[in-house]
Amino acid sequence: MLVLSSASTLRDVTARRPNLIACTTALYLLGAVGLSSVASAAPEWEGDFETGDFSQWVLDPSNFGNQNGVTVVQDVVHEGQYAARVELAPGDVAPGGLTRNELEYSPNPDTFEGSERYYAIALRAGEEPFANDWHSLWYWEGNPVFSPVMTLNATGAQFQFRTILGTDQELWSAPFTPGQWHEFVLHVLWSADPAVGFVELYYDGEVVVPVTGAQTMHGPQVPNFMHAGMLRSENIGVTEVLYIDAVRSGATLQDVMPGADGGSDGGSDTSGDGDDNPSGDGTPADDGDGTTGSSDAGPGDGADNEPDDGATDGTTPGTAGTDGGSDGANAGGDDDDGGCSCQSSPMPPAPLWLGLGLLGFIRRRRG
């Protein structure tokens, strides 16, 4: 398989450690009240486009009917600052004769038979519903068999999730609303033995396919790889748009939860202020409150402009933000409600009640 660099195939191509005591206190309070918006682990792989390009992905020319139809955008995102926009028009036929524009992720082939993994993705149709014919949006196929083992399809305004091997079965269906983000998490035990392998599907934070036995590999020596984008019927005569974001893989559900890579509000923040802006510029809309107030307006996201600088928010409790957020009321707070500023520190051991709370999903949609 020929792999090209993102530059050759595409058109658009903390400073300070937070206060650990404050973070521990904040996490304790979250667990005590039963909240479920803290992600505790890191993904094994991310394809969330936060690099601003497609360098996280494999770009195979055989997957593109028109490579210019796949771009990184900032105007329609699910979390963070970037997402992918996939446009497919009549005549966008790839070298193999299929109408498609797709990205590819190929995990280590030695990590399949008998392994258990979670995979997340967020999808959004454009403003118009899809044509009433088949589209494959997210699927796994064998390598080098090149035949699907499971797929998330869309026909018109309807999702379908299917497993293919052994018995082709549709396990779930639901409306696919244009202009609205939808979150999926696929839980798989990879095995060529249908008595061993299984699938489980989460849709917008709810289990819609409980653990269901399925053959998930063509054979014990046939690993799988993932496609994300659009492969559709050649009979569709209109141009269609799909947005993709927040793609991750991990060993646990917490690894791939929305927000697992950054701020507690679902963004990919690296500044320690809990919002979606890596530079920590304190934009009120990024802090999850949408309120312009004196405690949110300054650069650096706090009244003293720094997370945990030992001045007003490092050793002395901060002032709660004007939007009623509790973040600033704890030592080490930064005067907004964007988060506990602890994502760049190792997570301290959490009791069982916090682990249970982590099973919820963070959902913040933008665009």
C-alpha positions in Angstrom: 0.0 0.0 0.0 1.4 3.4 -1.0 1.2 6.0 1.8 1.6 9.6 1.0 2.4 12.5 3.3 -0.4 14.9 4.2 1.4 17.7 2.5 1.5 15.9 -0.8 -2.1 14.8 -0.8 -4.2 17.5 0.8 -5.1 21.1 0.0 -5.0 22.4 3.6 -2.7 21.1 5.3 2.3 23.7 30.6 4.4 25.9 31.3 3.4 25.5 34.9 2.3 22.4 36.8 -1.2 22.8 38.5 -1.6 22.5 42.2 -2.1 18.8 42.9 -3.9 19.4 46.2 -6.5 21.6 44.5 -7.0 19.0 41.7 -7.5 16.2 44.3 -10.0 18.3 46.2 -11.9 19.1 43.0 -12.0 15.5 41.9 -13.3 14.4 45.3 -16.1 16.9 45.2 -17.0 15.8 41.7 -17.2 12.2 42.7 -19.1 13.0 45.9 -22.0 14.6 44.0 -22.1 11.9 41.4 -20.8 14.0 38.4 -19.4 12.1 35.5 -17.4 14.7 33.5 -13.8 13.9 34.4 -11.7 11.8 32.0 -8.9 9.9 33.7 -7.0 8.2 31.0 -5.3 8.8 27.7 -6.1 7.4 24.3 -3.7 4.9 22.6 -4.2 6.8 19.3 -5.9 10.0 18.3 -7.2 11.1 15.0 -8.9 14.3 16.2 -7.2 16.6 13.7 -5.9 18.8 16.4 -2.5 18.8 14.6 -4.3 21.0 12.0 -3.6 18.5 9.3 -4.0 14.7 8.5 -0.6 13.6 10.0 -2.4 11.3 12.5 -3.9 9.3 9.6 -2.9 7.0 6.8 -3.6 8.6 3.4 -3.9 5.9 0.8 -4.6 7.1 -2.8 -6.9 4.2 -3.4 -9.3 5.7 -0.8 -9.7 9.0 -2.6 -11.9 9.8 -5.6 -11.0 13.4 -5.1 -8.3 14.2 -2.5 -9.3 17.9 -2.5 -12.7 16.9 -1.1 -11.1 16.1 2.3 -10.0 19.1 4.3 -9.3 20.2 7.9 -11.7 22.9 9.0 -12.3 25.1 12.0 -15.8 26.5 11.5 -17.6 23.2 12.2 -16.1 21.2 15.1 -17.3 18.9 17.8 -14.5 19.6 20.2 -11.1 21.3 20.2 -10.3 23.6 17.3 -10.3 21.3 14.2 -12.4 18.7 12.5 -12.3 17.0 9.1 -14.8 17.9 6.3 -15.4 15.2 3.7 -17.2 16.2 0.5 -18.2 13.6 -2.1 -19.6 14.5 -5.5 -20.8 12.5 -8.4 -17.8 11.4 -10.4 -15.4 11.2 -7.4 -14.4 7.7 -8.2 -11.3 6.2 -6.6 -8.8 4.1 -8.6 -10.6 0.9 -7.7 -13.8 2.1 -9.2 -15.6 3.0 -6.0 -17.1 6.4 -5.2 -15.3 7.3 -2.0 -13.2 9.8 0.0 -11.9 8.1 3.1 -9.2 8.4 5.8 -7.5 5.2 7.2 -6.2 4.1 10.6 -4.1 0.9 10.7 -3.3 -0.3 14.3 -0.5 -2.6 15.1 -1.4 -5.9 13.4 -0.1 -7.9 16.4 -2.7 -6.4 18.7 -5.9 -8.1 17.4 -6.7 -11.7 18.1 -8.1 -11.9 21.7 -7.6 -8.2 22.4 -10.3 -5.8 23.7 -10.5 -2.2 22.5 -12.7 0.9 22.4 -13.0 3.2 19.4 -14.7 6.6 19.4 -15.8 9.0 16.6 -18.1 12.0 16.2 -20.0 12.4 13.0 -22.2 15.2 11.6 -23.9 15.4 8.2 -24.0 18.7 6.4 -27.1 20.8 6.4 -28.9 18.5 3.9 -29.9 14.9 4.6 -28.1 12.1 2.8 -29.6 10.6 -0.4 -31.8 7.5 0.1 -29.2 5.0 -0.8 -26.3 3.3 1.1 -23.3 5.1 2.5 -20.5 3.5 4.6 -19.2 6.1 7.1 -17.1 4.2 9.6 -16.1 0.6 9.1 -13.4 -2.1 9.8 -12.1 -4.5 7.2 -9.5 -7.3 7.1 -6.0 -6.8 5.7 -5.2 -8.2 3.2 -8.8 -9.7 2.8 -10.2 -6.1 2.1 -13.7 -7.2 3.1 -15.6 -5.5 5.9 -16.2 -7.2 9.3 -18.5 -4.5 10.7 -19.8 -1.1 9.5 -21.7 2.0 10.5 -23.9 2.9 7.5 -26.3 5.7 6.6 -29.3 5.4 4.3 -31.1 8.7 3.8 -31.6 10.1 7.3 -31.0 6.8 9.1 -28.0 5.2 10.7 -27.5 1.4 10.7 -24.8 -0.6 12.5 -24.0 -4.1 11.1 -21.7 -7.0 11.7 -20.9 -8.8 8.5 -19.0 -12.1 9.1 -20.8 -15.3 9.6 -24.3 -13.9 9.7 -24.8 -10.4 8.3 -27.0 -8.7 10.9 -28.2 -5.2 11.5 -27.9 -4.7 15.2 -29.2 -1.1 15.5 -30.7 1.8 13.6 -31.6 5.4 14.5 -32.2 8.8 12.8 -29.2 10.6 11.3 -30.1 14.3 11.7 -28.4 16.8 9.4 -26.5 19.6 11.1 -26.2 17.7 14.4 -23.2 15.9 15.9 -23.5 12.3 17.0 -21.0 10.5 19.2 -20.2 6.8 18.8 -18.1 4.5 20.9 -17.5 0.9 19.6 -16.3 -1.7 22.1 -14.9 -4.8 20.4 -13.3 -8.0 21.4 -11.4 -9.0 18.3 -11.6 -12.7 17.5 -12.2 -15.0 14.5 -14.3 -17.2 16.9 -17.9 -16.0 17.1 -18.1 -17.6 20.5 -15.3 -15.4 21.8 -15.6 -12.1 19.9 -18.2 -9.4 20.6 -19.3 -5.9 19.9 -21.0 -3.2 22.0 -22.1 0.2 20.7 -22.7 3.5 22.5 -24.6 6.3 20.7 -24.6 9.8 22.2 -23.6 8.4 25.6 -26.1 5.5 25.7 -25.6 1.8 25.1 -27.7 1.0 22.0 -26.1 -2.4 21.2 -25.4 -4.4 24.4 -22.5 -6.8 24.4 -23.3 -9.1 21.4 -21.3 -12.1 20.3 -19.9 -11.8 16.8 -17.1 -12.9 14.6 -14.9 -9.8 14.4 -12.0 -11.1 12.4 -11.8 -13.1 9.1 -9.1 -15.3 10.7 -6.7 -15.3 13.7 -3.9 -14.0 11.4 -6.0 -11.4 9.6 -5.9 -8.1 11.4 -8.3 -5.2 10.6 -8.0 -1.6 9.8 -10.4 1.3 10.0 -12.0 3.6 7.4 -13.7 7.0 8.2 -15.3 9.1 5.6 -17.7 8.4 2.8 -18.0 5.3 0.6 -21.4 5.4 -1.2 -23.5 4.1 -4.0 -22.4 5.1 -7.5 -26.1 5.9 -8.2 -26.2 8.9 -5.9 -26.2 12.0 -8.1 -25.8 14.8 -5.5 -22.8 16.2 -3.6 -22.9 15.4 0.1 -20.9 16.5 3.1 -19.8 14.7 6.3 -17.8 16.1 9.2 -15.6 13.9 11.4 -14.0 14.7 14.8 -12.9 13.2 18.1 -11.6 9.9 16.7 -9.7 7.8 19.3 -8.8 4.3 20.3 -8.0 3.0 23.7 -8.0 0.0 26.1 -10.8 1.4 28.2 -14.0 3.4 27.8 -12.4 6.3 29.8 -9.5 6.4 27.3 -11.8 7.4 24.4 -14.5 9.4 26.1 -15.1 12.8 24.6 -12.7 15.1 26.3 -10.2 12.4 27.1 -7.4 14.3 25.4 -7.8 17.7 27.1 -10.0 20.1 29.1 -12.8 18.8 31.2 -15.4 20.4 29.0 -14.4 18.2 26.0 -11.8 20.3 24.4 -8.1 19.6 23.7 -6.9 22.4 25.9 -3.2 22.4 26.9 -3.0 25.6 28.9 -4.5 24.2 32.2 -7.6 26.4 32.2 -10.1 23.8 31.2 -11.4 25.4 28.1 -11.0 24.6 24.4 -8.3 27.1 23.6 -4.8 25.7 23.9 -3.4 29.2 24.3 -5.5 29.9 27.4 -6.6 33.3 26.2 -9.6 33.3 28.5 -12.3 33.8 25.8 -15.5 33.5 27.8 -17.2 31.3 25.2 -14.3 28.8 25.4 -14.7 28.5 29.2 -18.0 26.7 28.9 -20.1 29.4 30.4 -20.8 31.9 27.6 -20.9 34.7 30.1 -18.8 37.8 29.8 -17.7 38.7 33.2 -14.8 40.3 35.0 -13.6 36.9 36.3 -13.5 35.4 32.8 -12.4 38.2 30.5 -8.7 38.6 31.1 -6.0 36.9 29.1 -4.7 33.7 30.6 -8.2 32.7 31.7 -8.0 34.0 35.3 -8.1 37.3 37.2 -4.4 37.1 37.6 -3.8 35.7 34.1 -2.0 32.5 35.1 -3.1 29.0 36.2 -1.3 28.0 39.5 1.3 30.8 39.5 1.6 30.9 43.3 0.0 34.4 43.4 -3.7 34.6 43.7 -4.6 31.2 42.4 -1.7 29.0 43.4 -1.9 29.0 47.1 -4.8 31.2 47.9 -8.4 30.2 47.0 -9.5 32.1 43.9 -12.8 33.9 43.5 -15.7 32.1 41.9 -16.5 33.3 38.4 -19.4 35.6 37.8 -21.3 32.8 36.0 -21.6 30.9 39.3 -18.8 28.4 38.5 -17.2 26.6 41.5 -13.8 26.2 40.0 -12.4 29.4 41.4 -13.5 28.7 44.9 -10.9 26.0 45.4 -7.2 26.6 46.1 -5.5 26.6 42.7 -8.6 27.7 40.9 -8.4 30.2 38.0 -11.6 32.2 38.5 -13.7 30.4 35.9 -15.8 27.3 35.7 -13.8 25.7 32.8 -12.2 23.0 34.9 -9.9 22.1 37.8 -6.8 22.9 35.7 -5.4 19.4 36.4 -5.3 17.8 33.0 -1.5 18.1 32.7 -0.8 16.3 36.1 -0.9 12.6 36.7 -4.3 11.6 38.0 -4.2 10.6 41.7 -5.8 7.2 42.6 -9.5 7.6 42.7 -12.0 5.6 44.9 -14.6 3.4 43.3 -17.4 6.0 43.4 -15.3 8.3 41.1 -14.5 5.4 38.8 -18.3 4.8 38.4 -18.9 8.5 37.8 -16.3 8.5 34.9 -18.6 6.2 32.9 -20.7 9.2 31.7 -19.9 11.2 28.6 -18.9 14.8 28.3 -20.9 16.4 25.5 -20.1 19.8 24.3 -21.1 20.5 20.8 -20.0 23.4 18.7 -20.6 24.3 15.1 
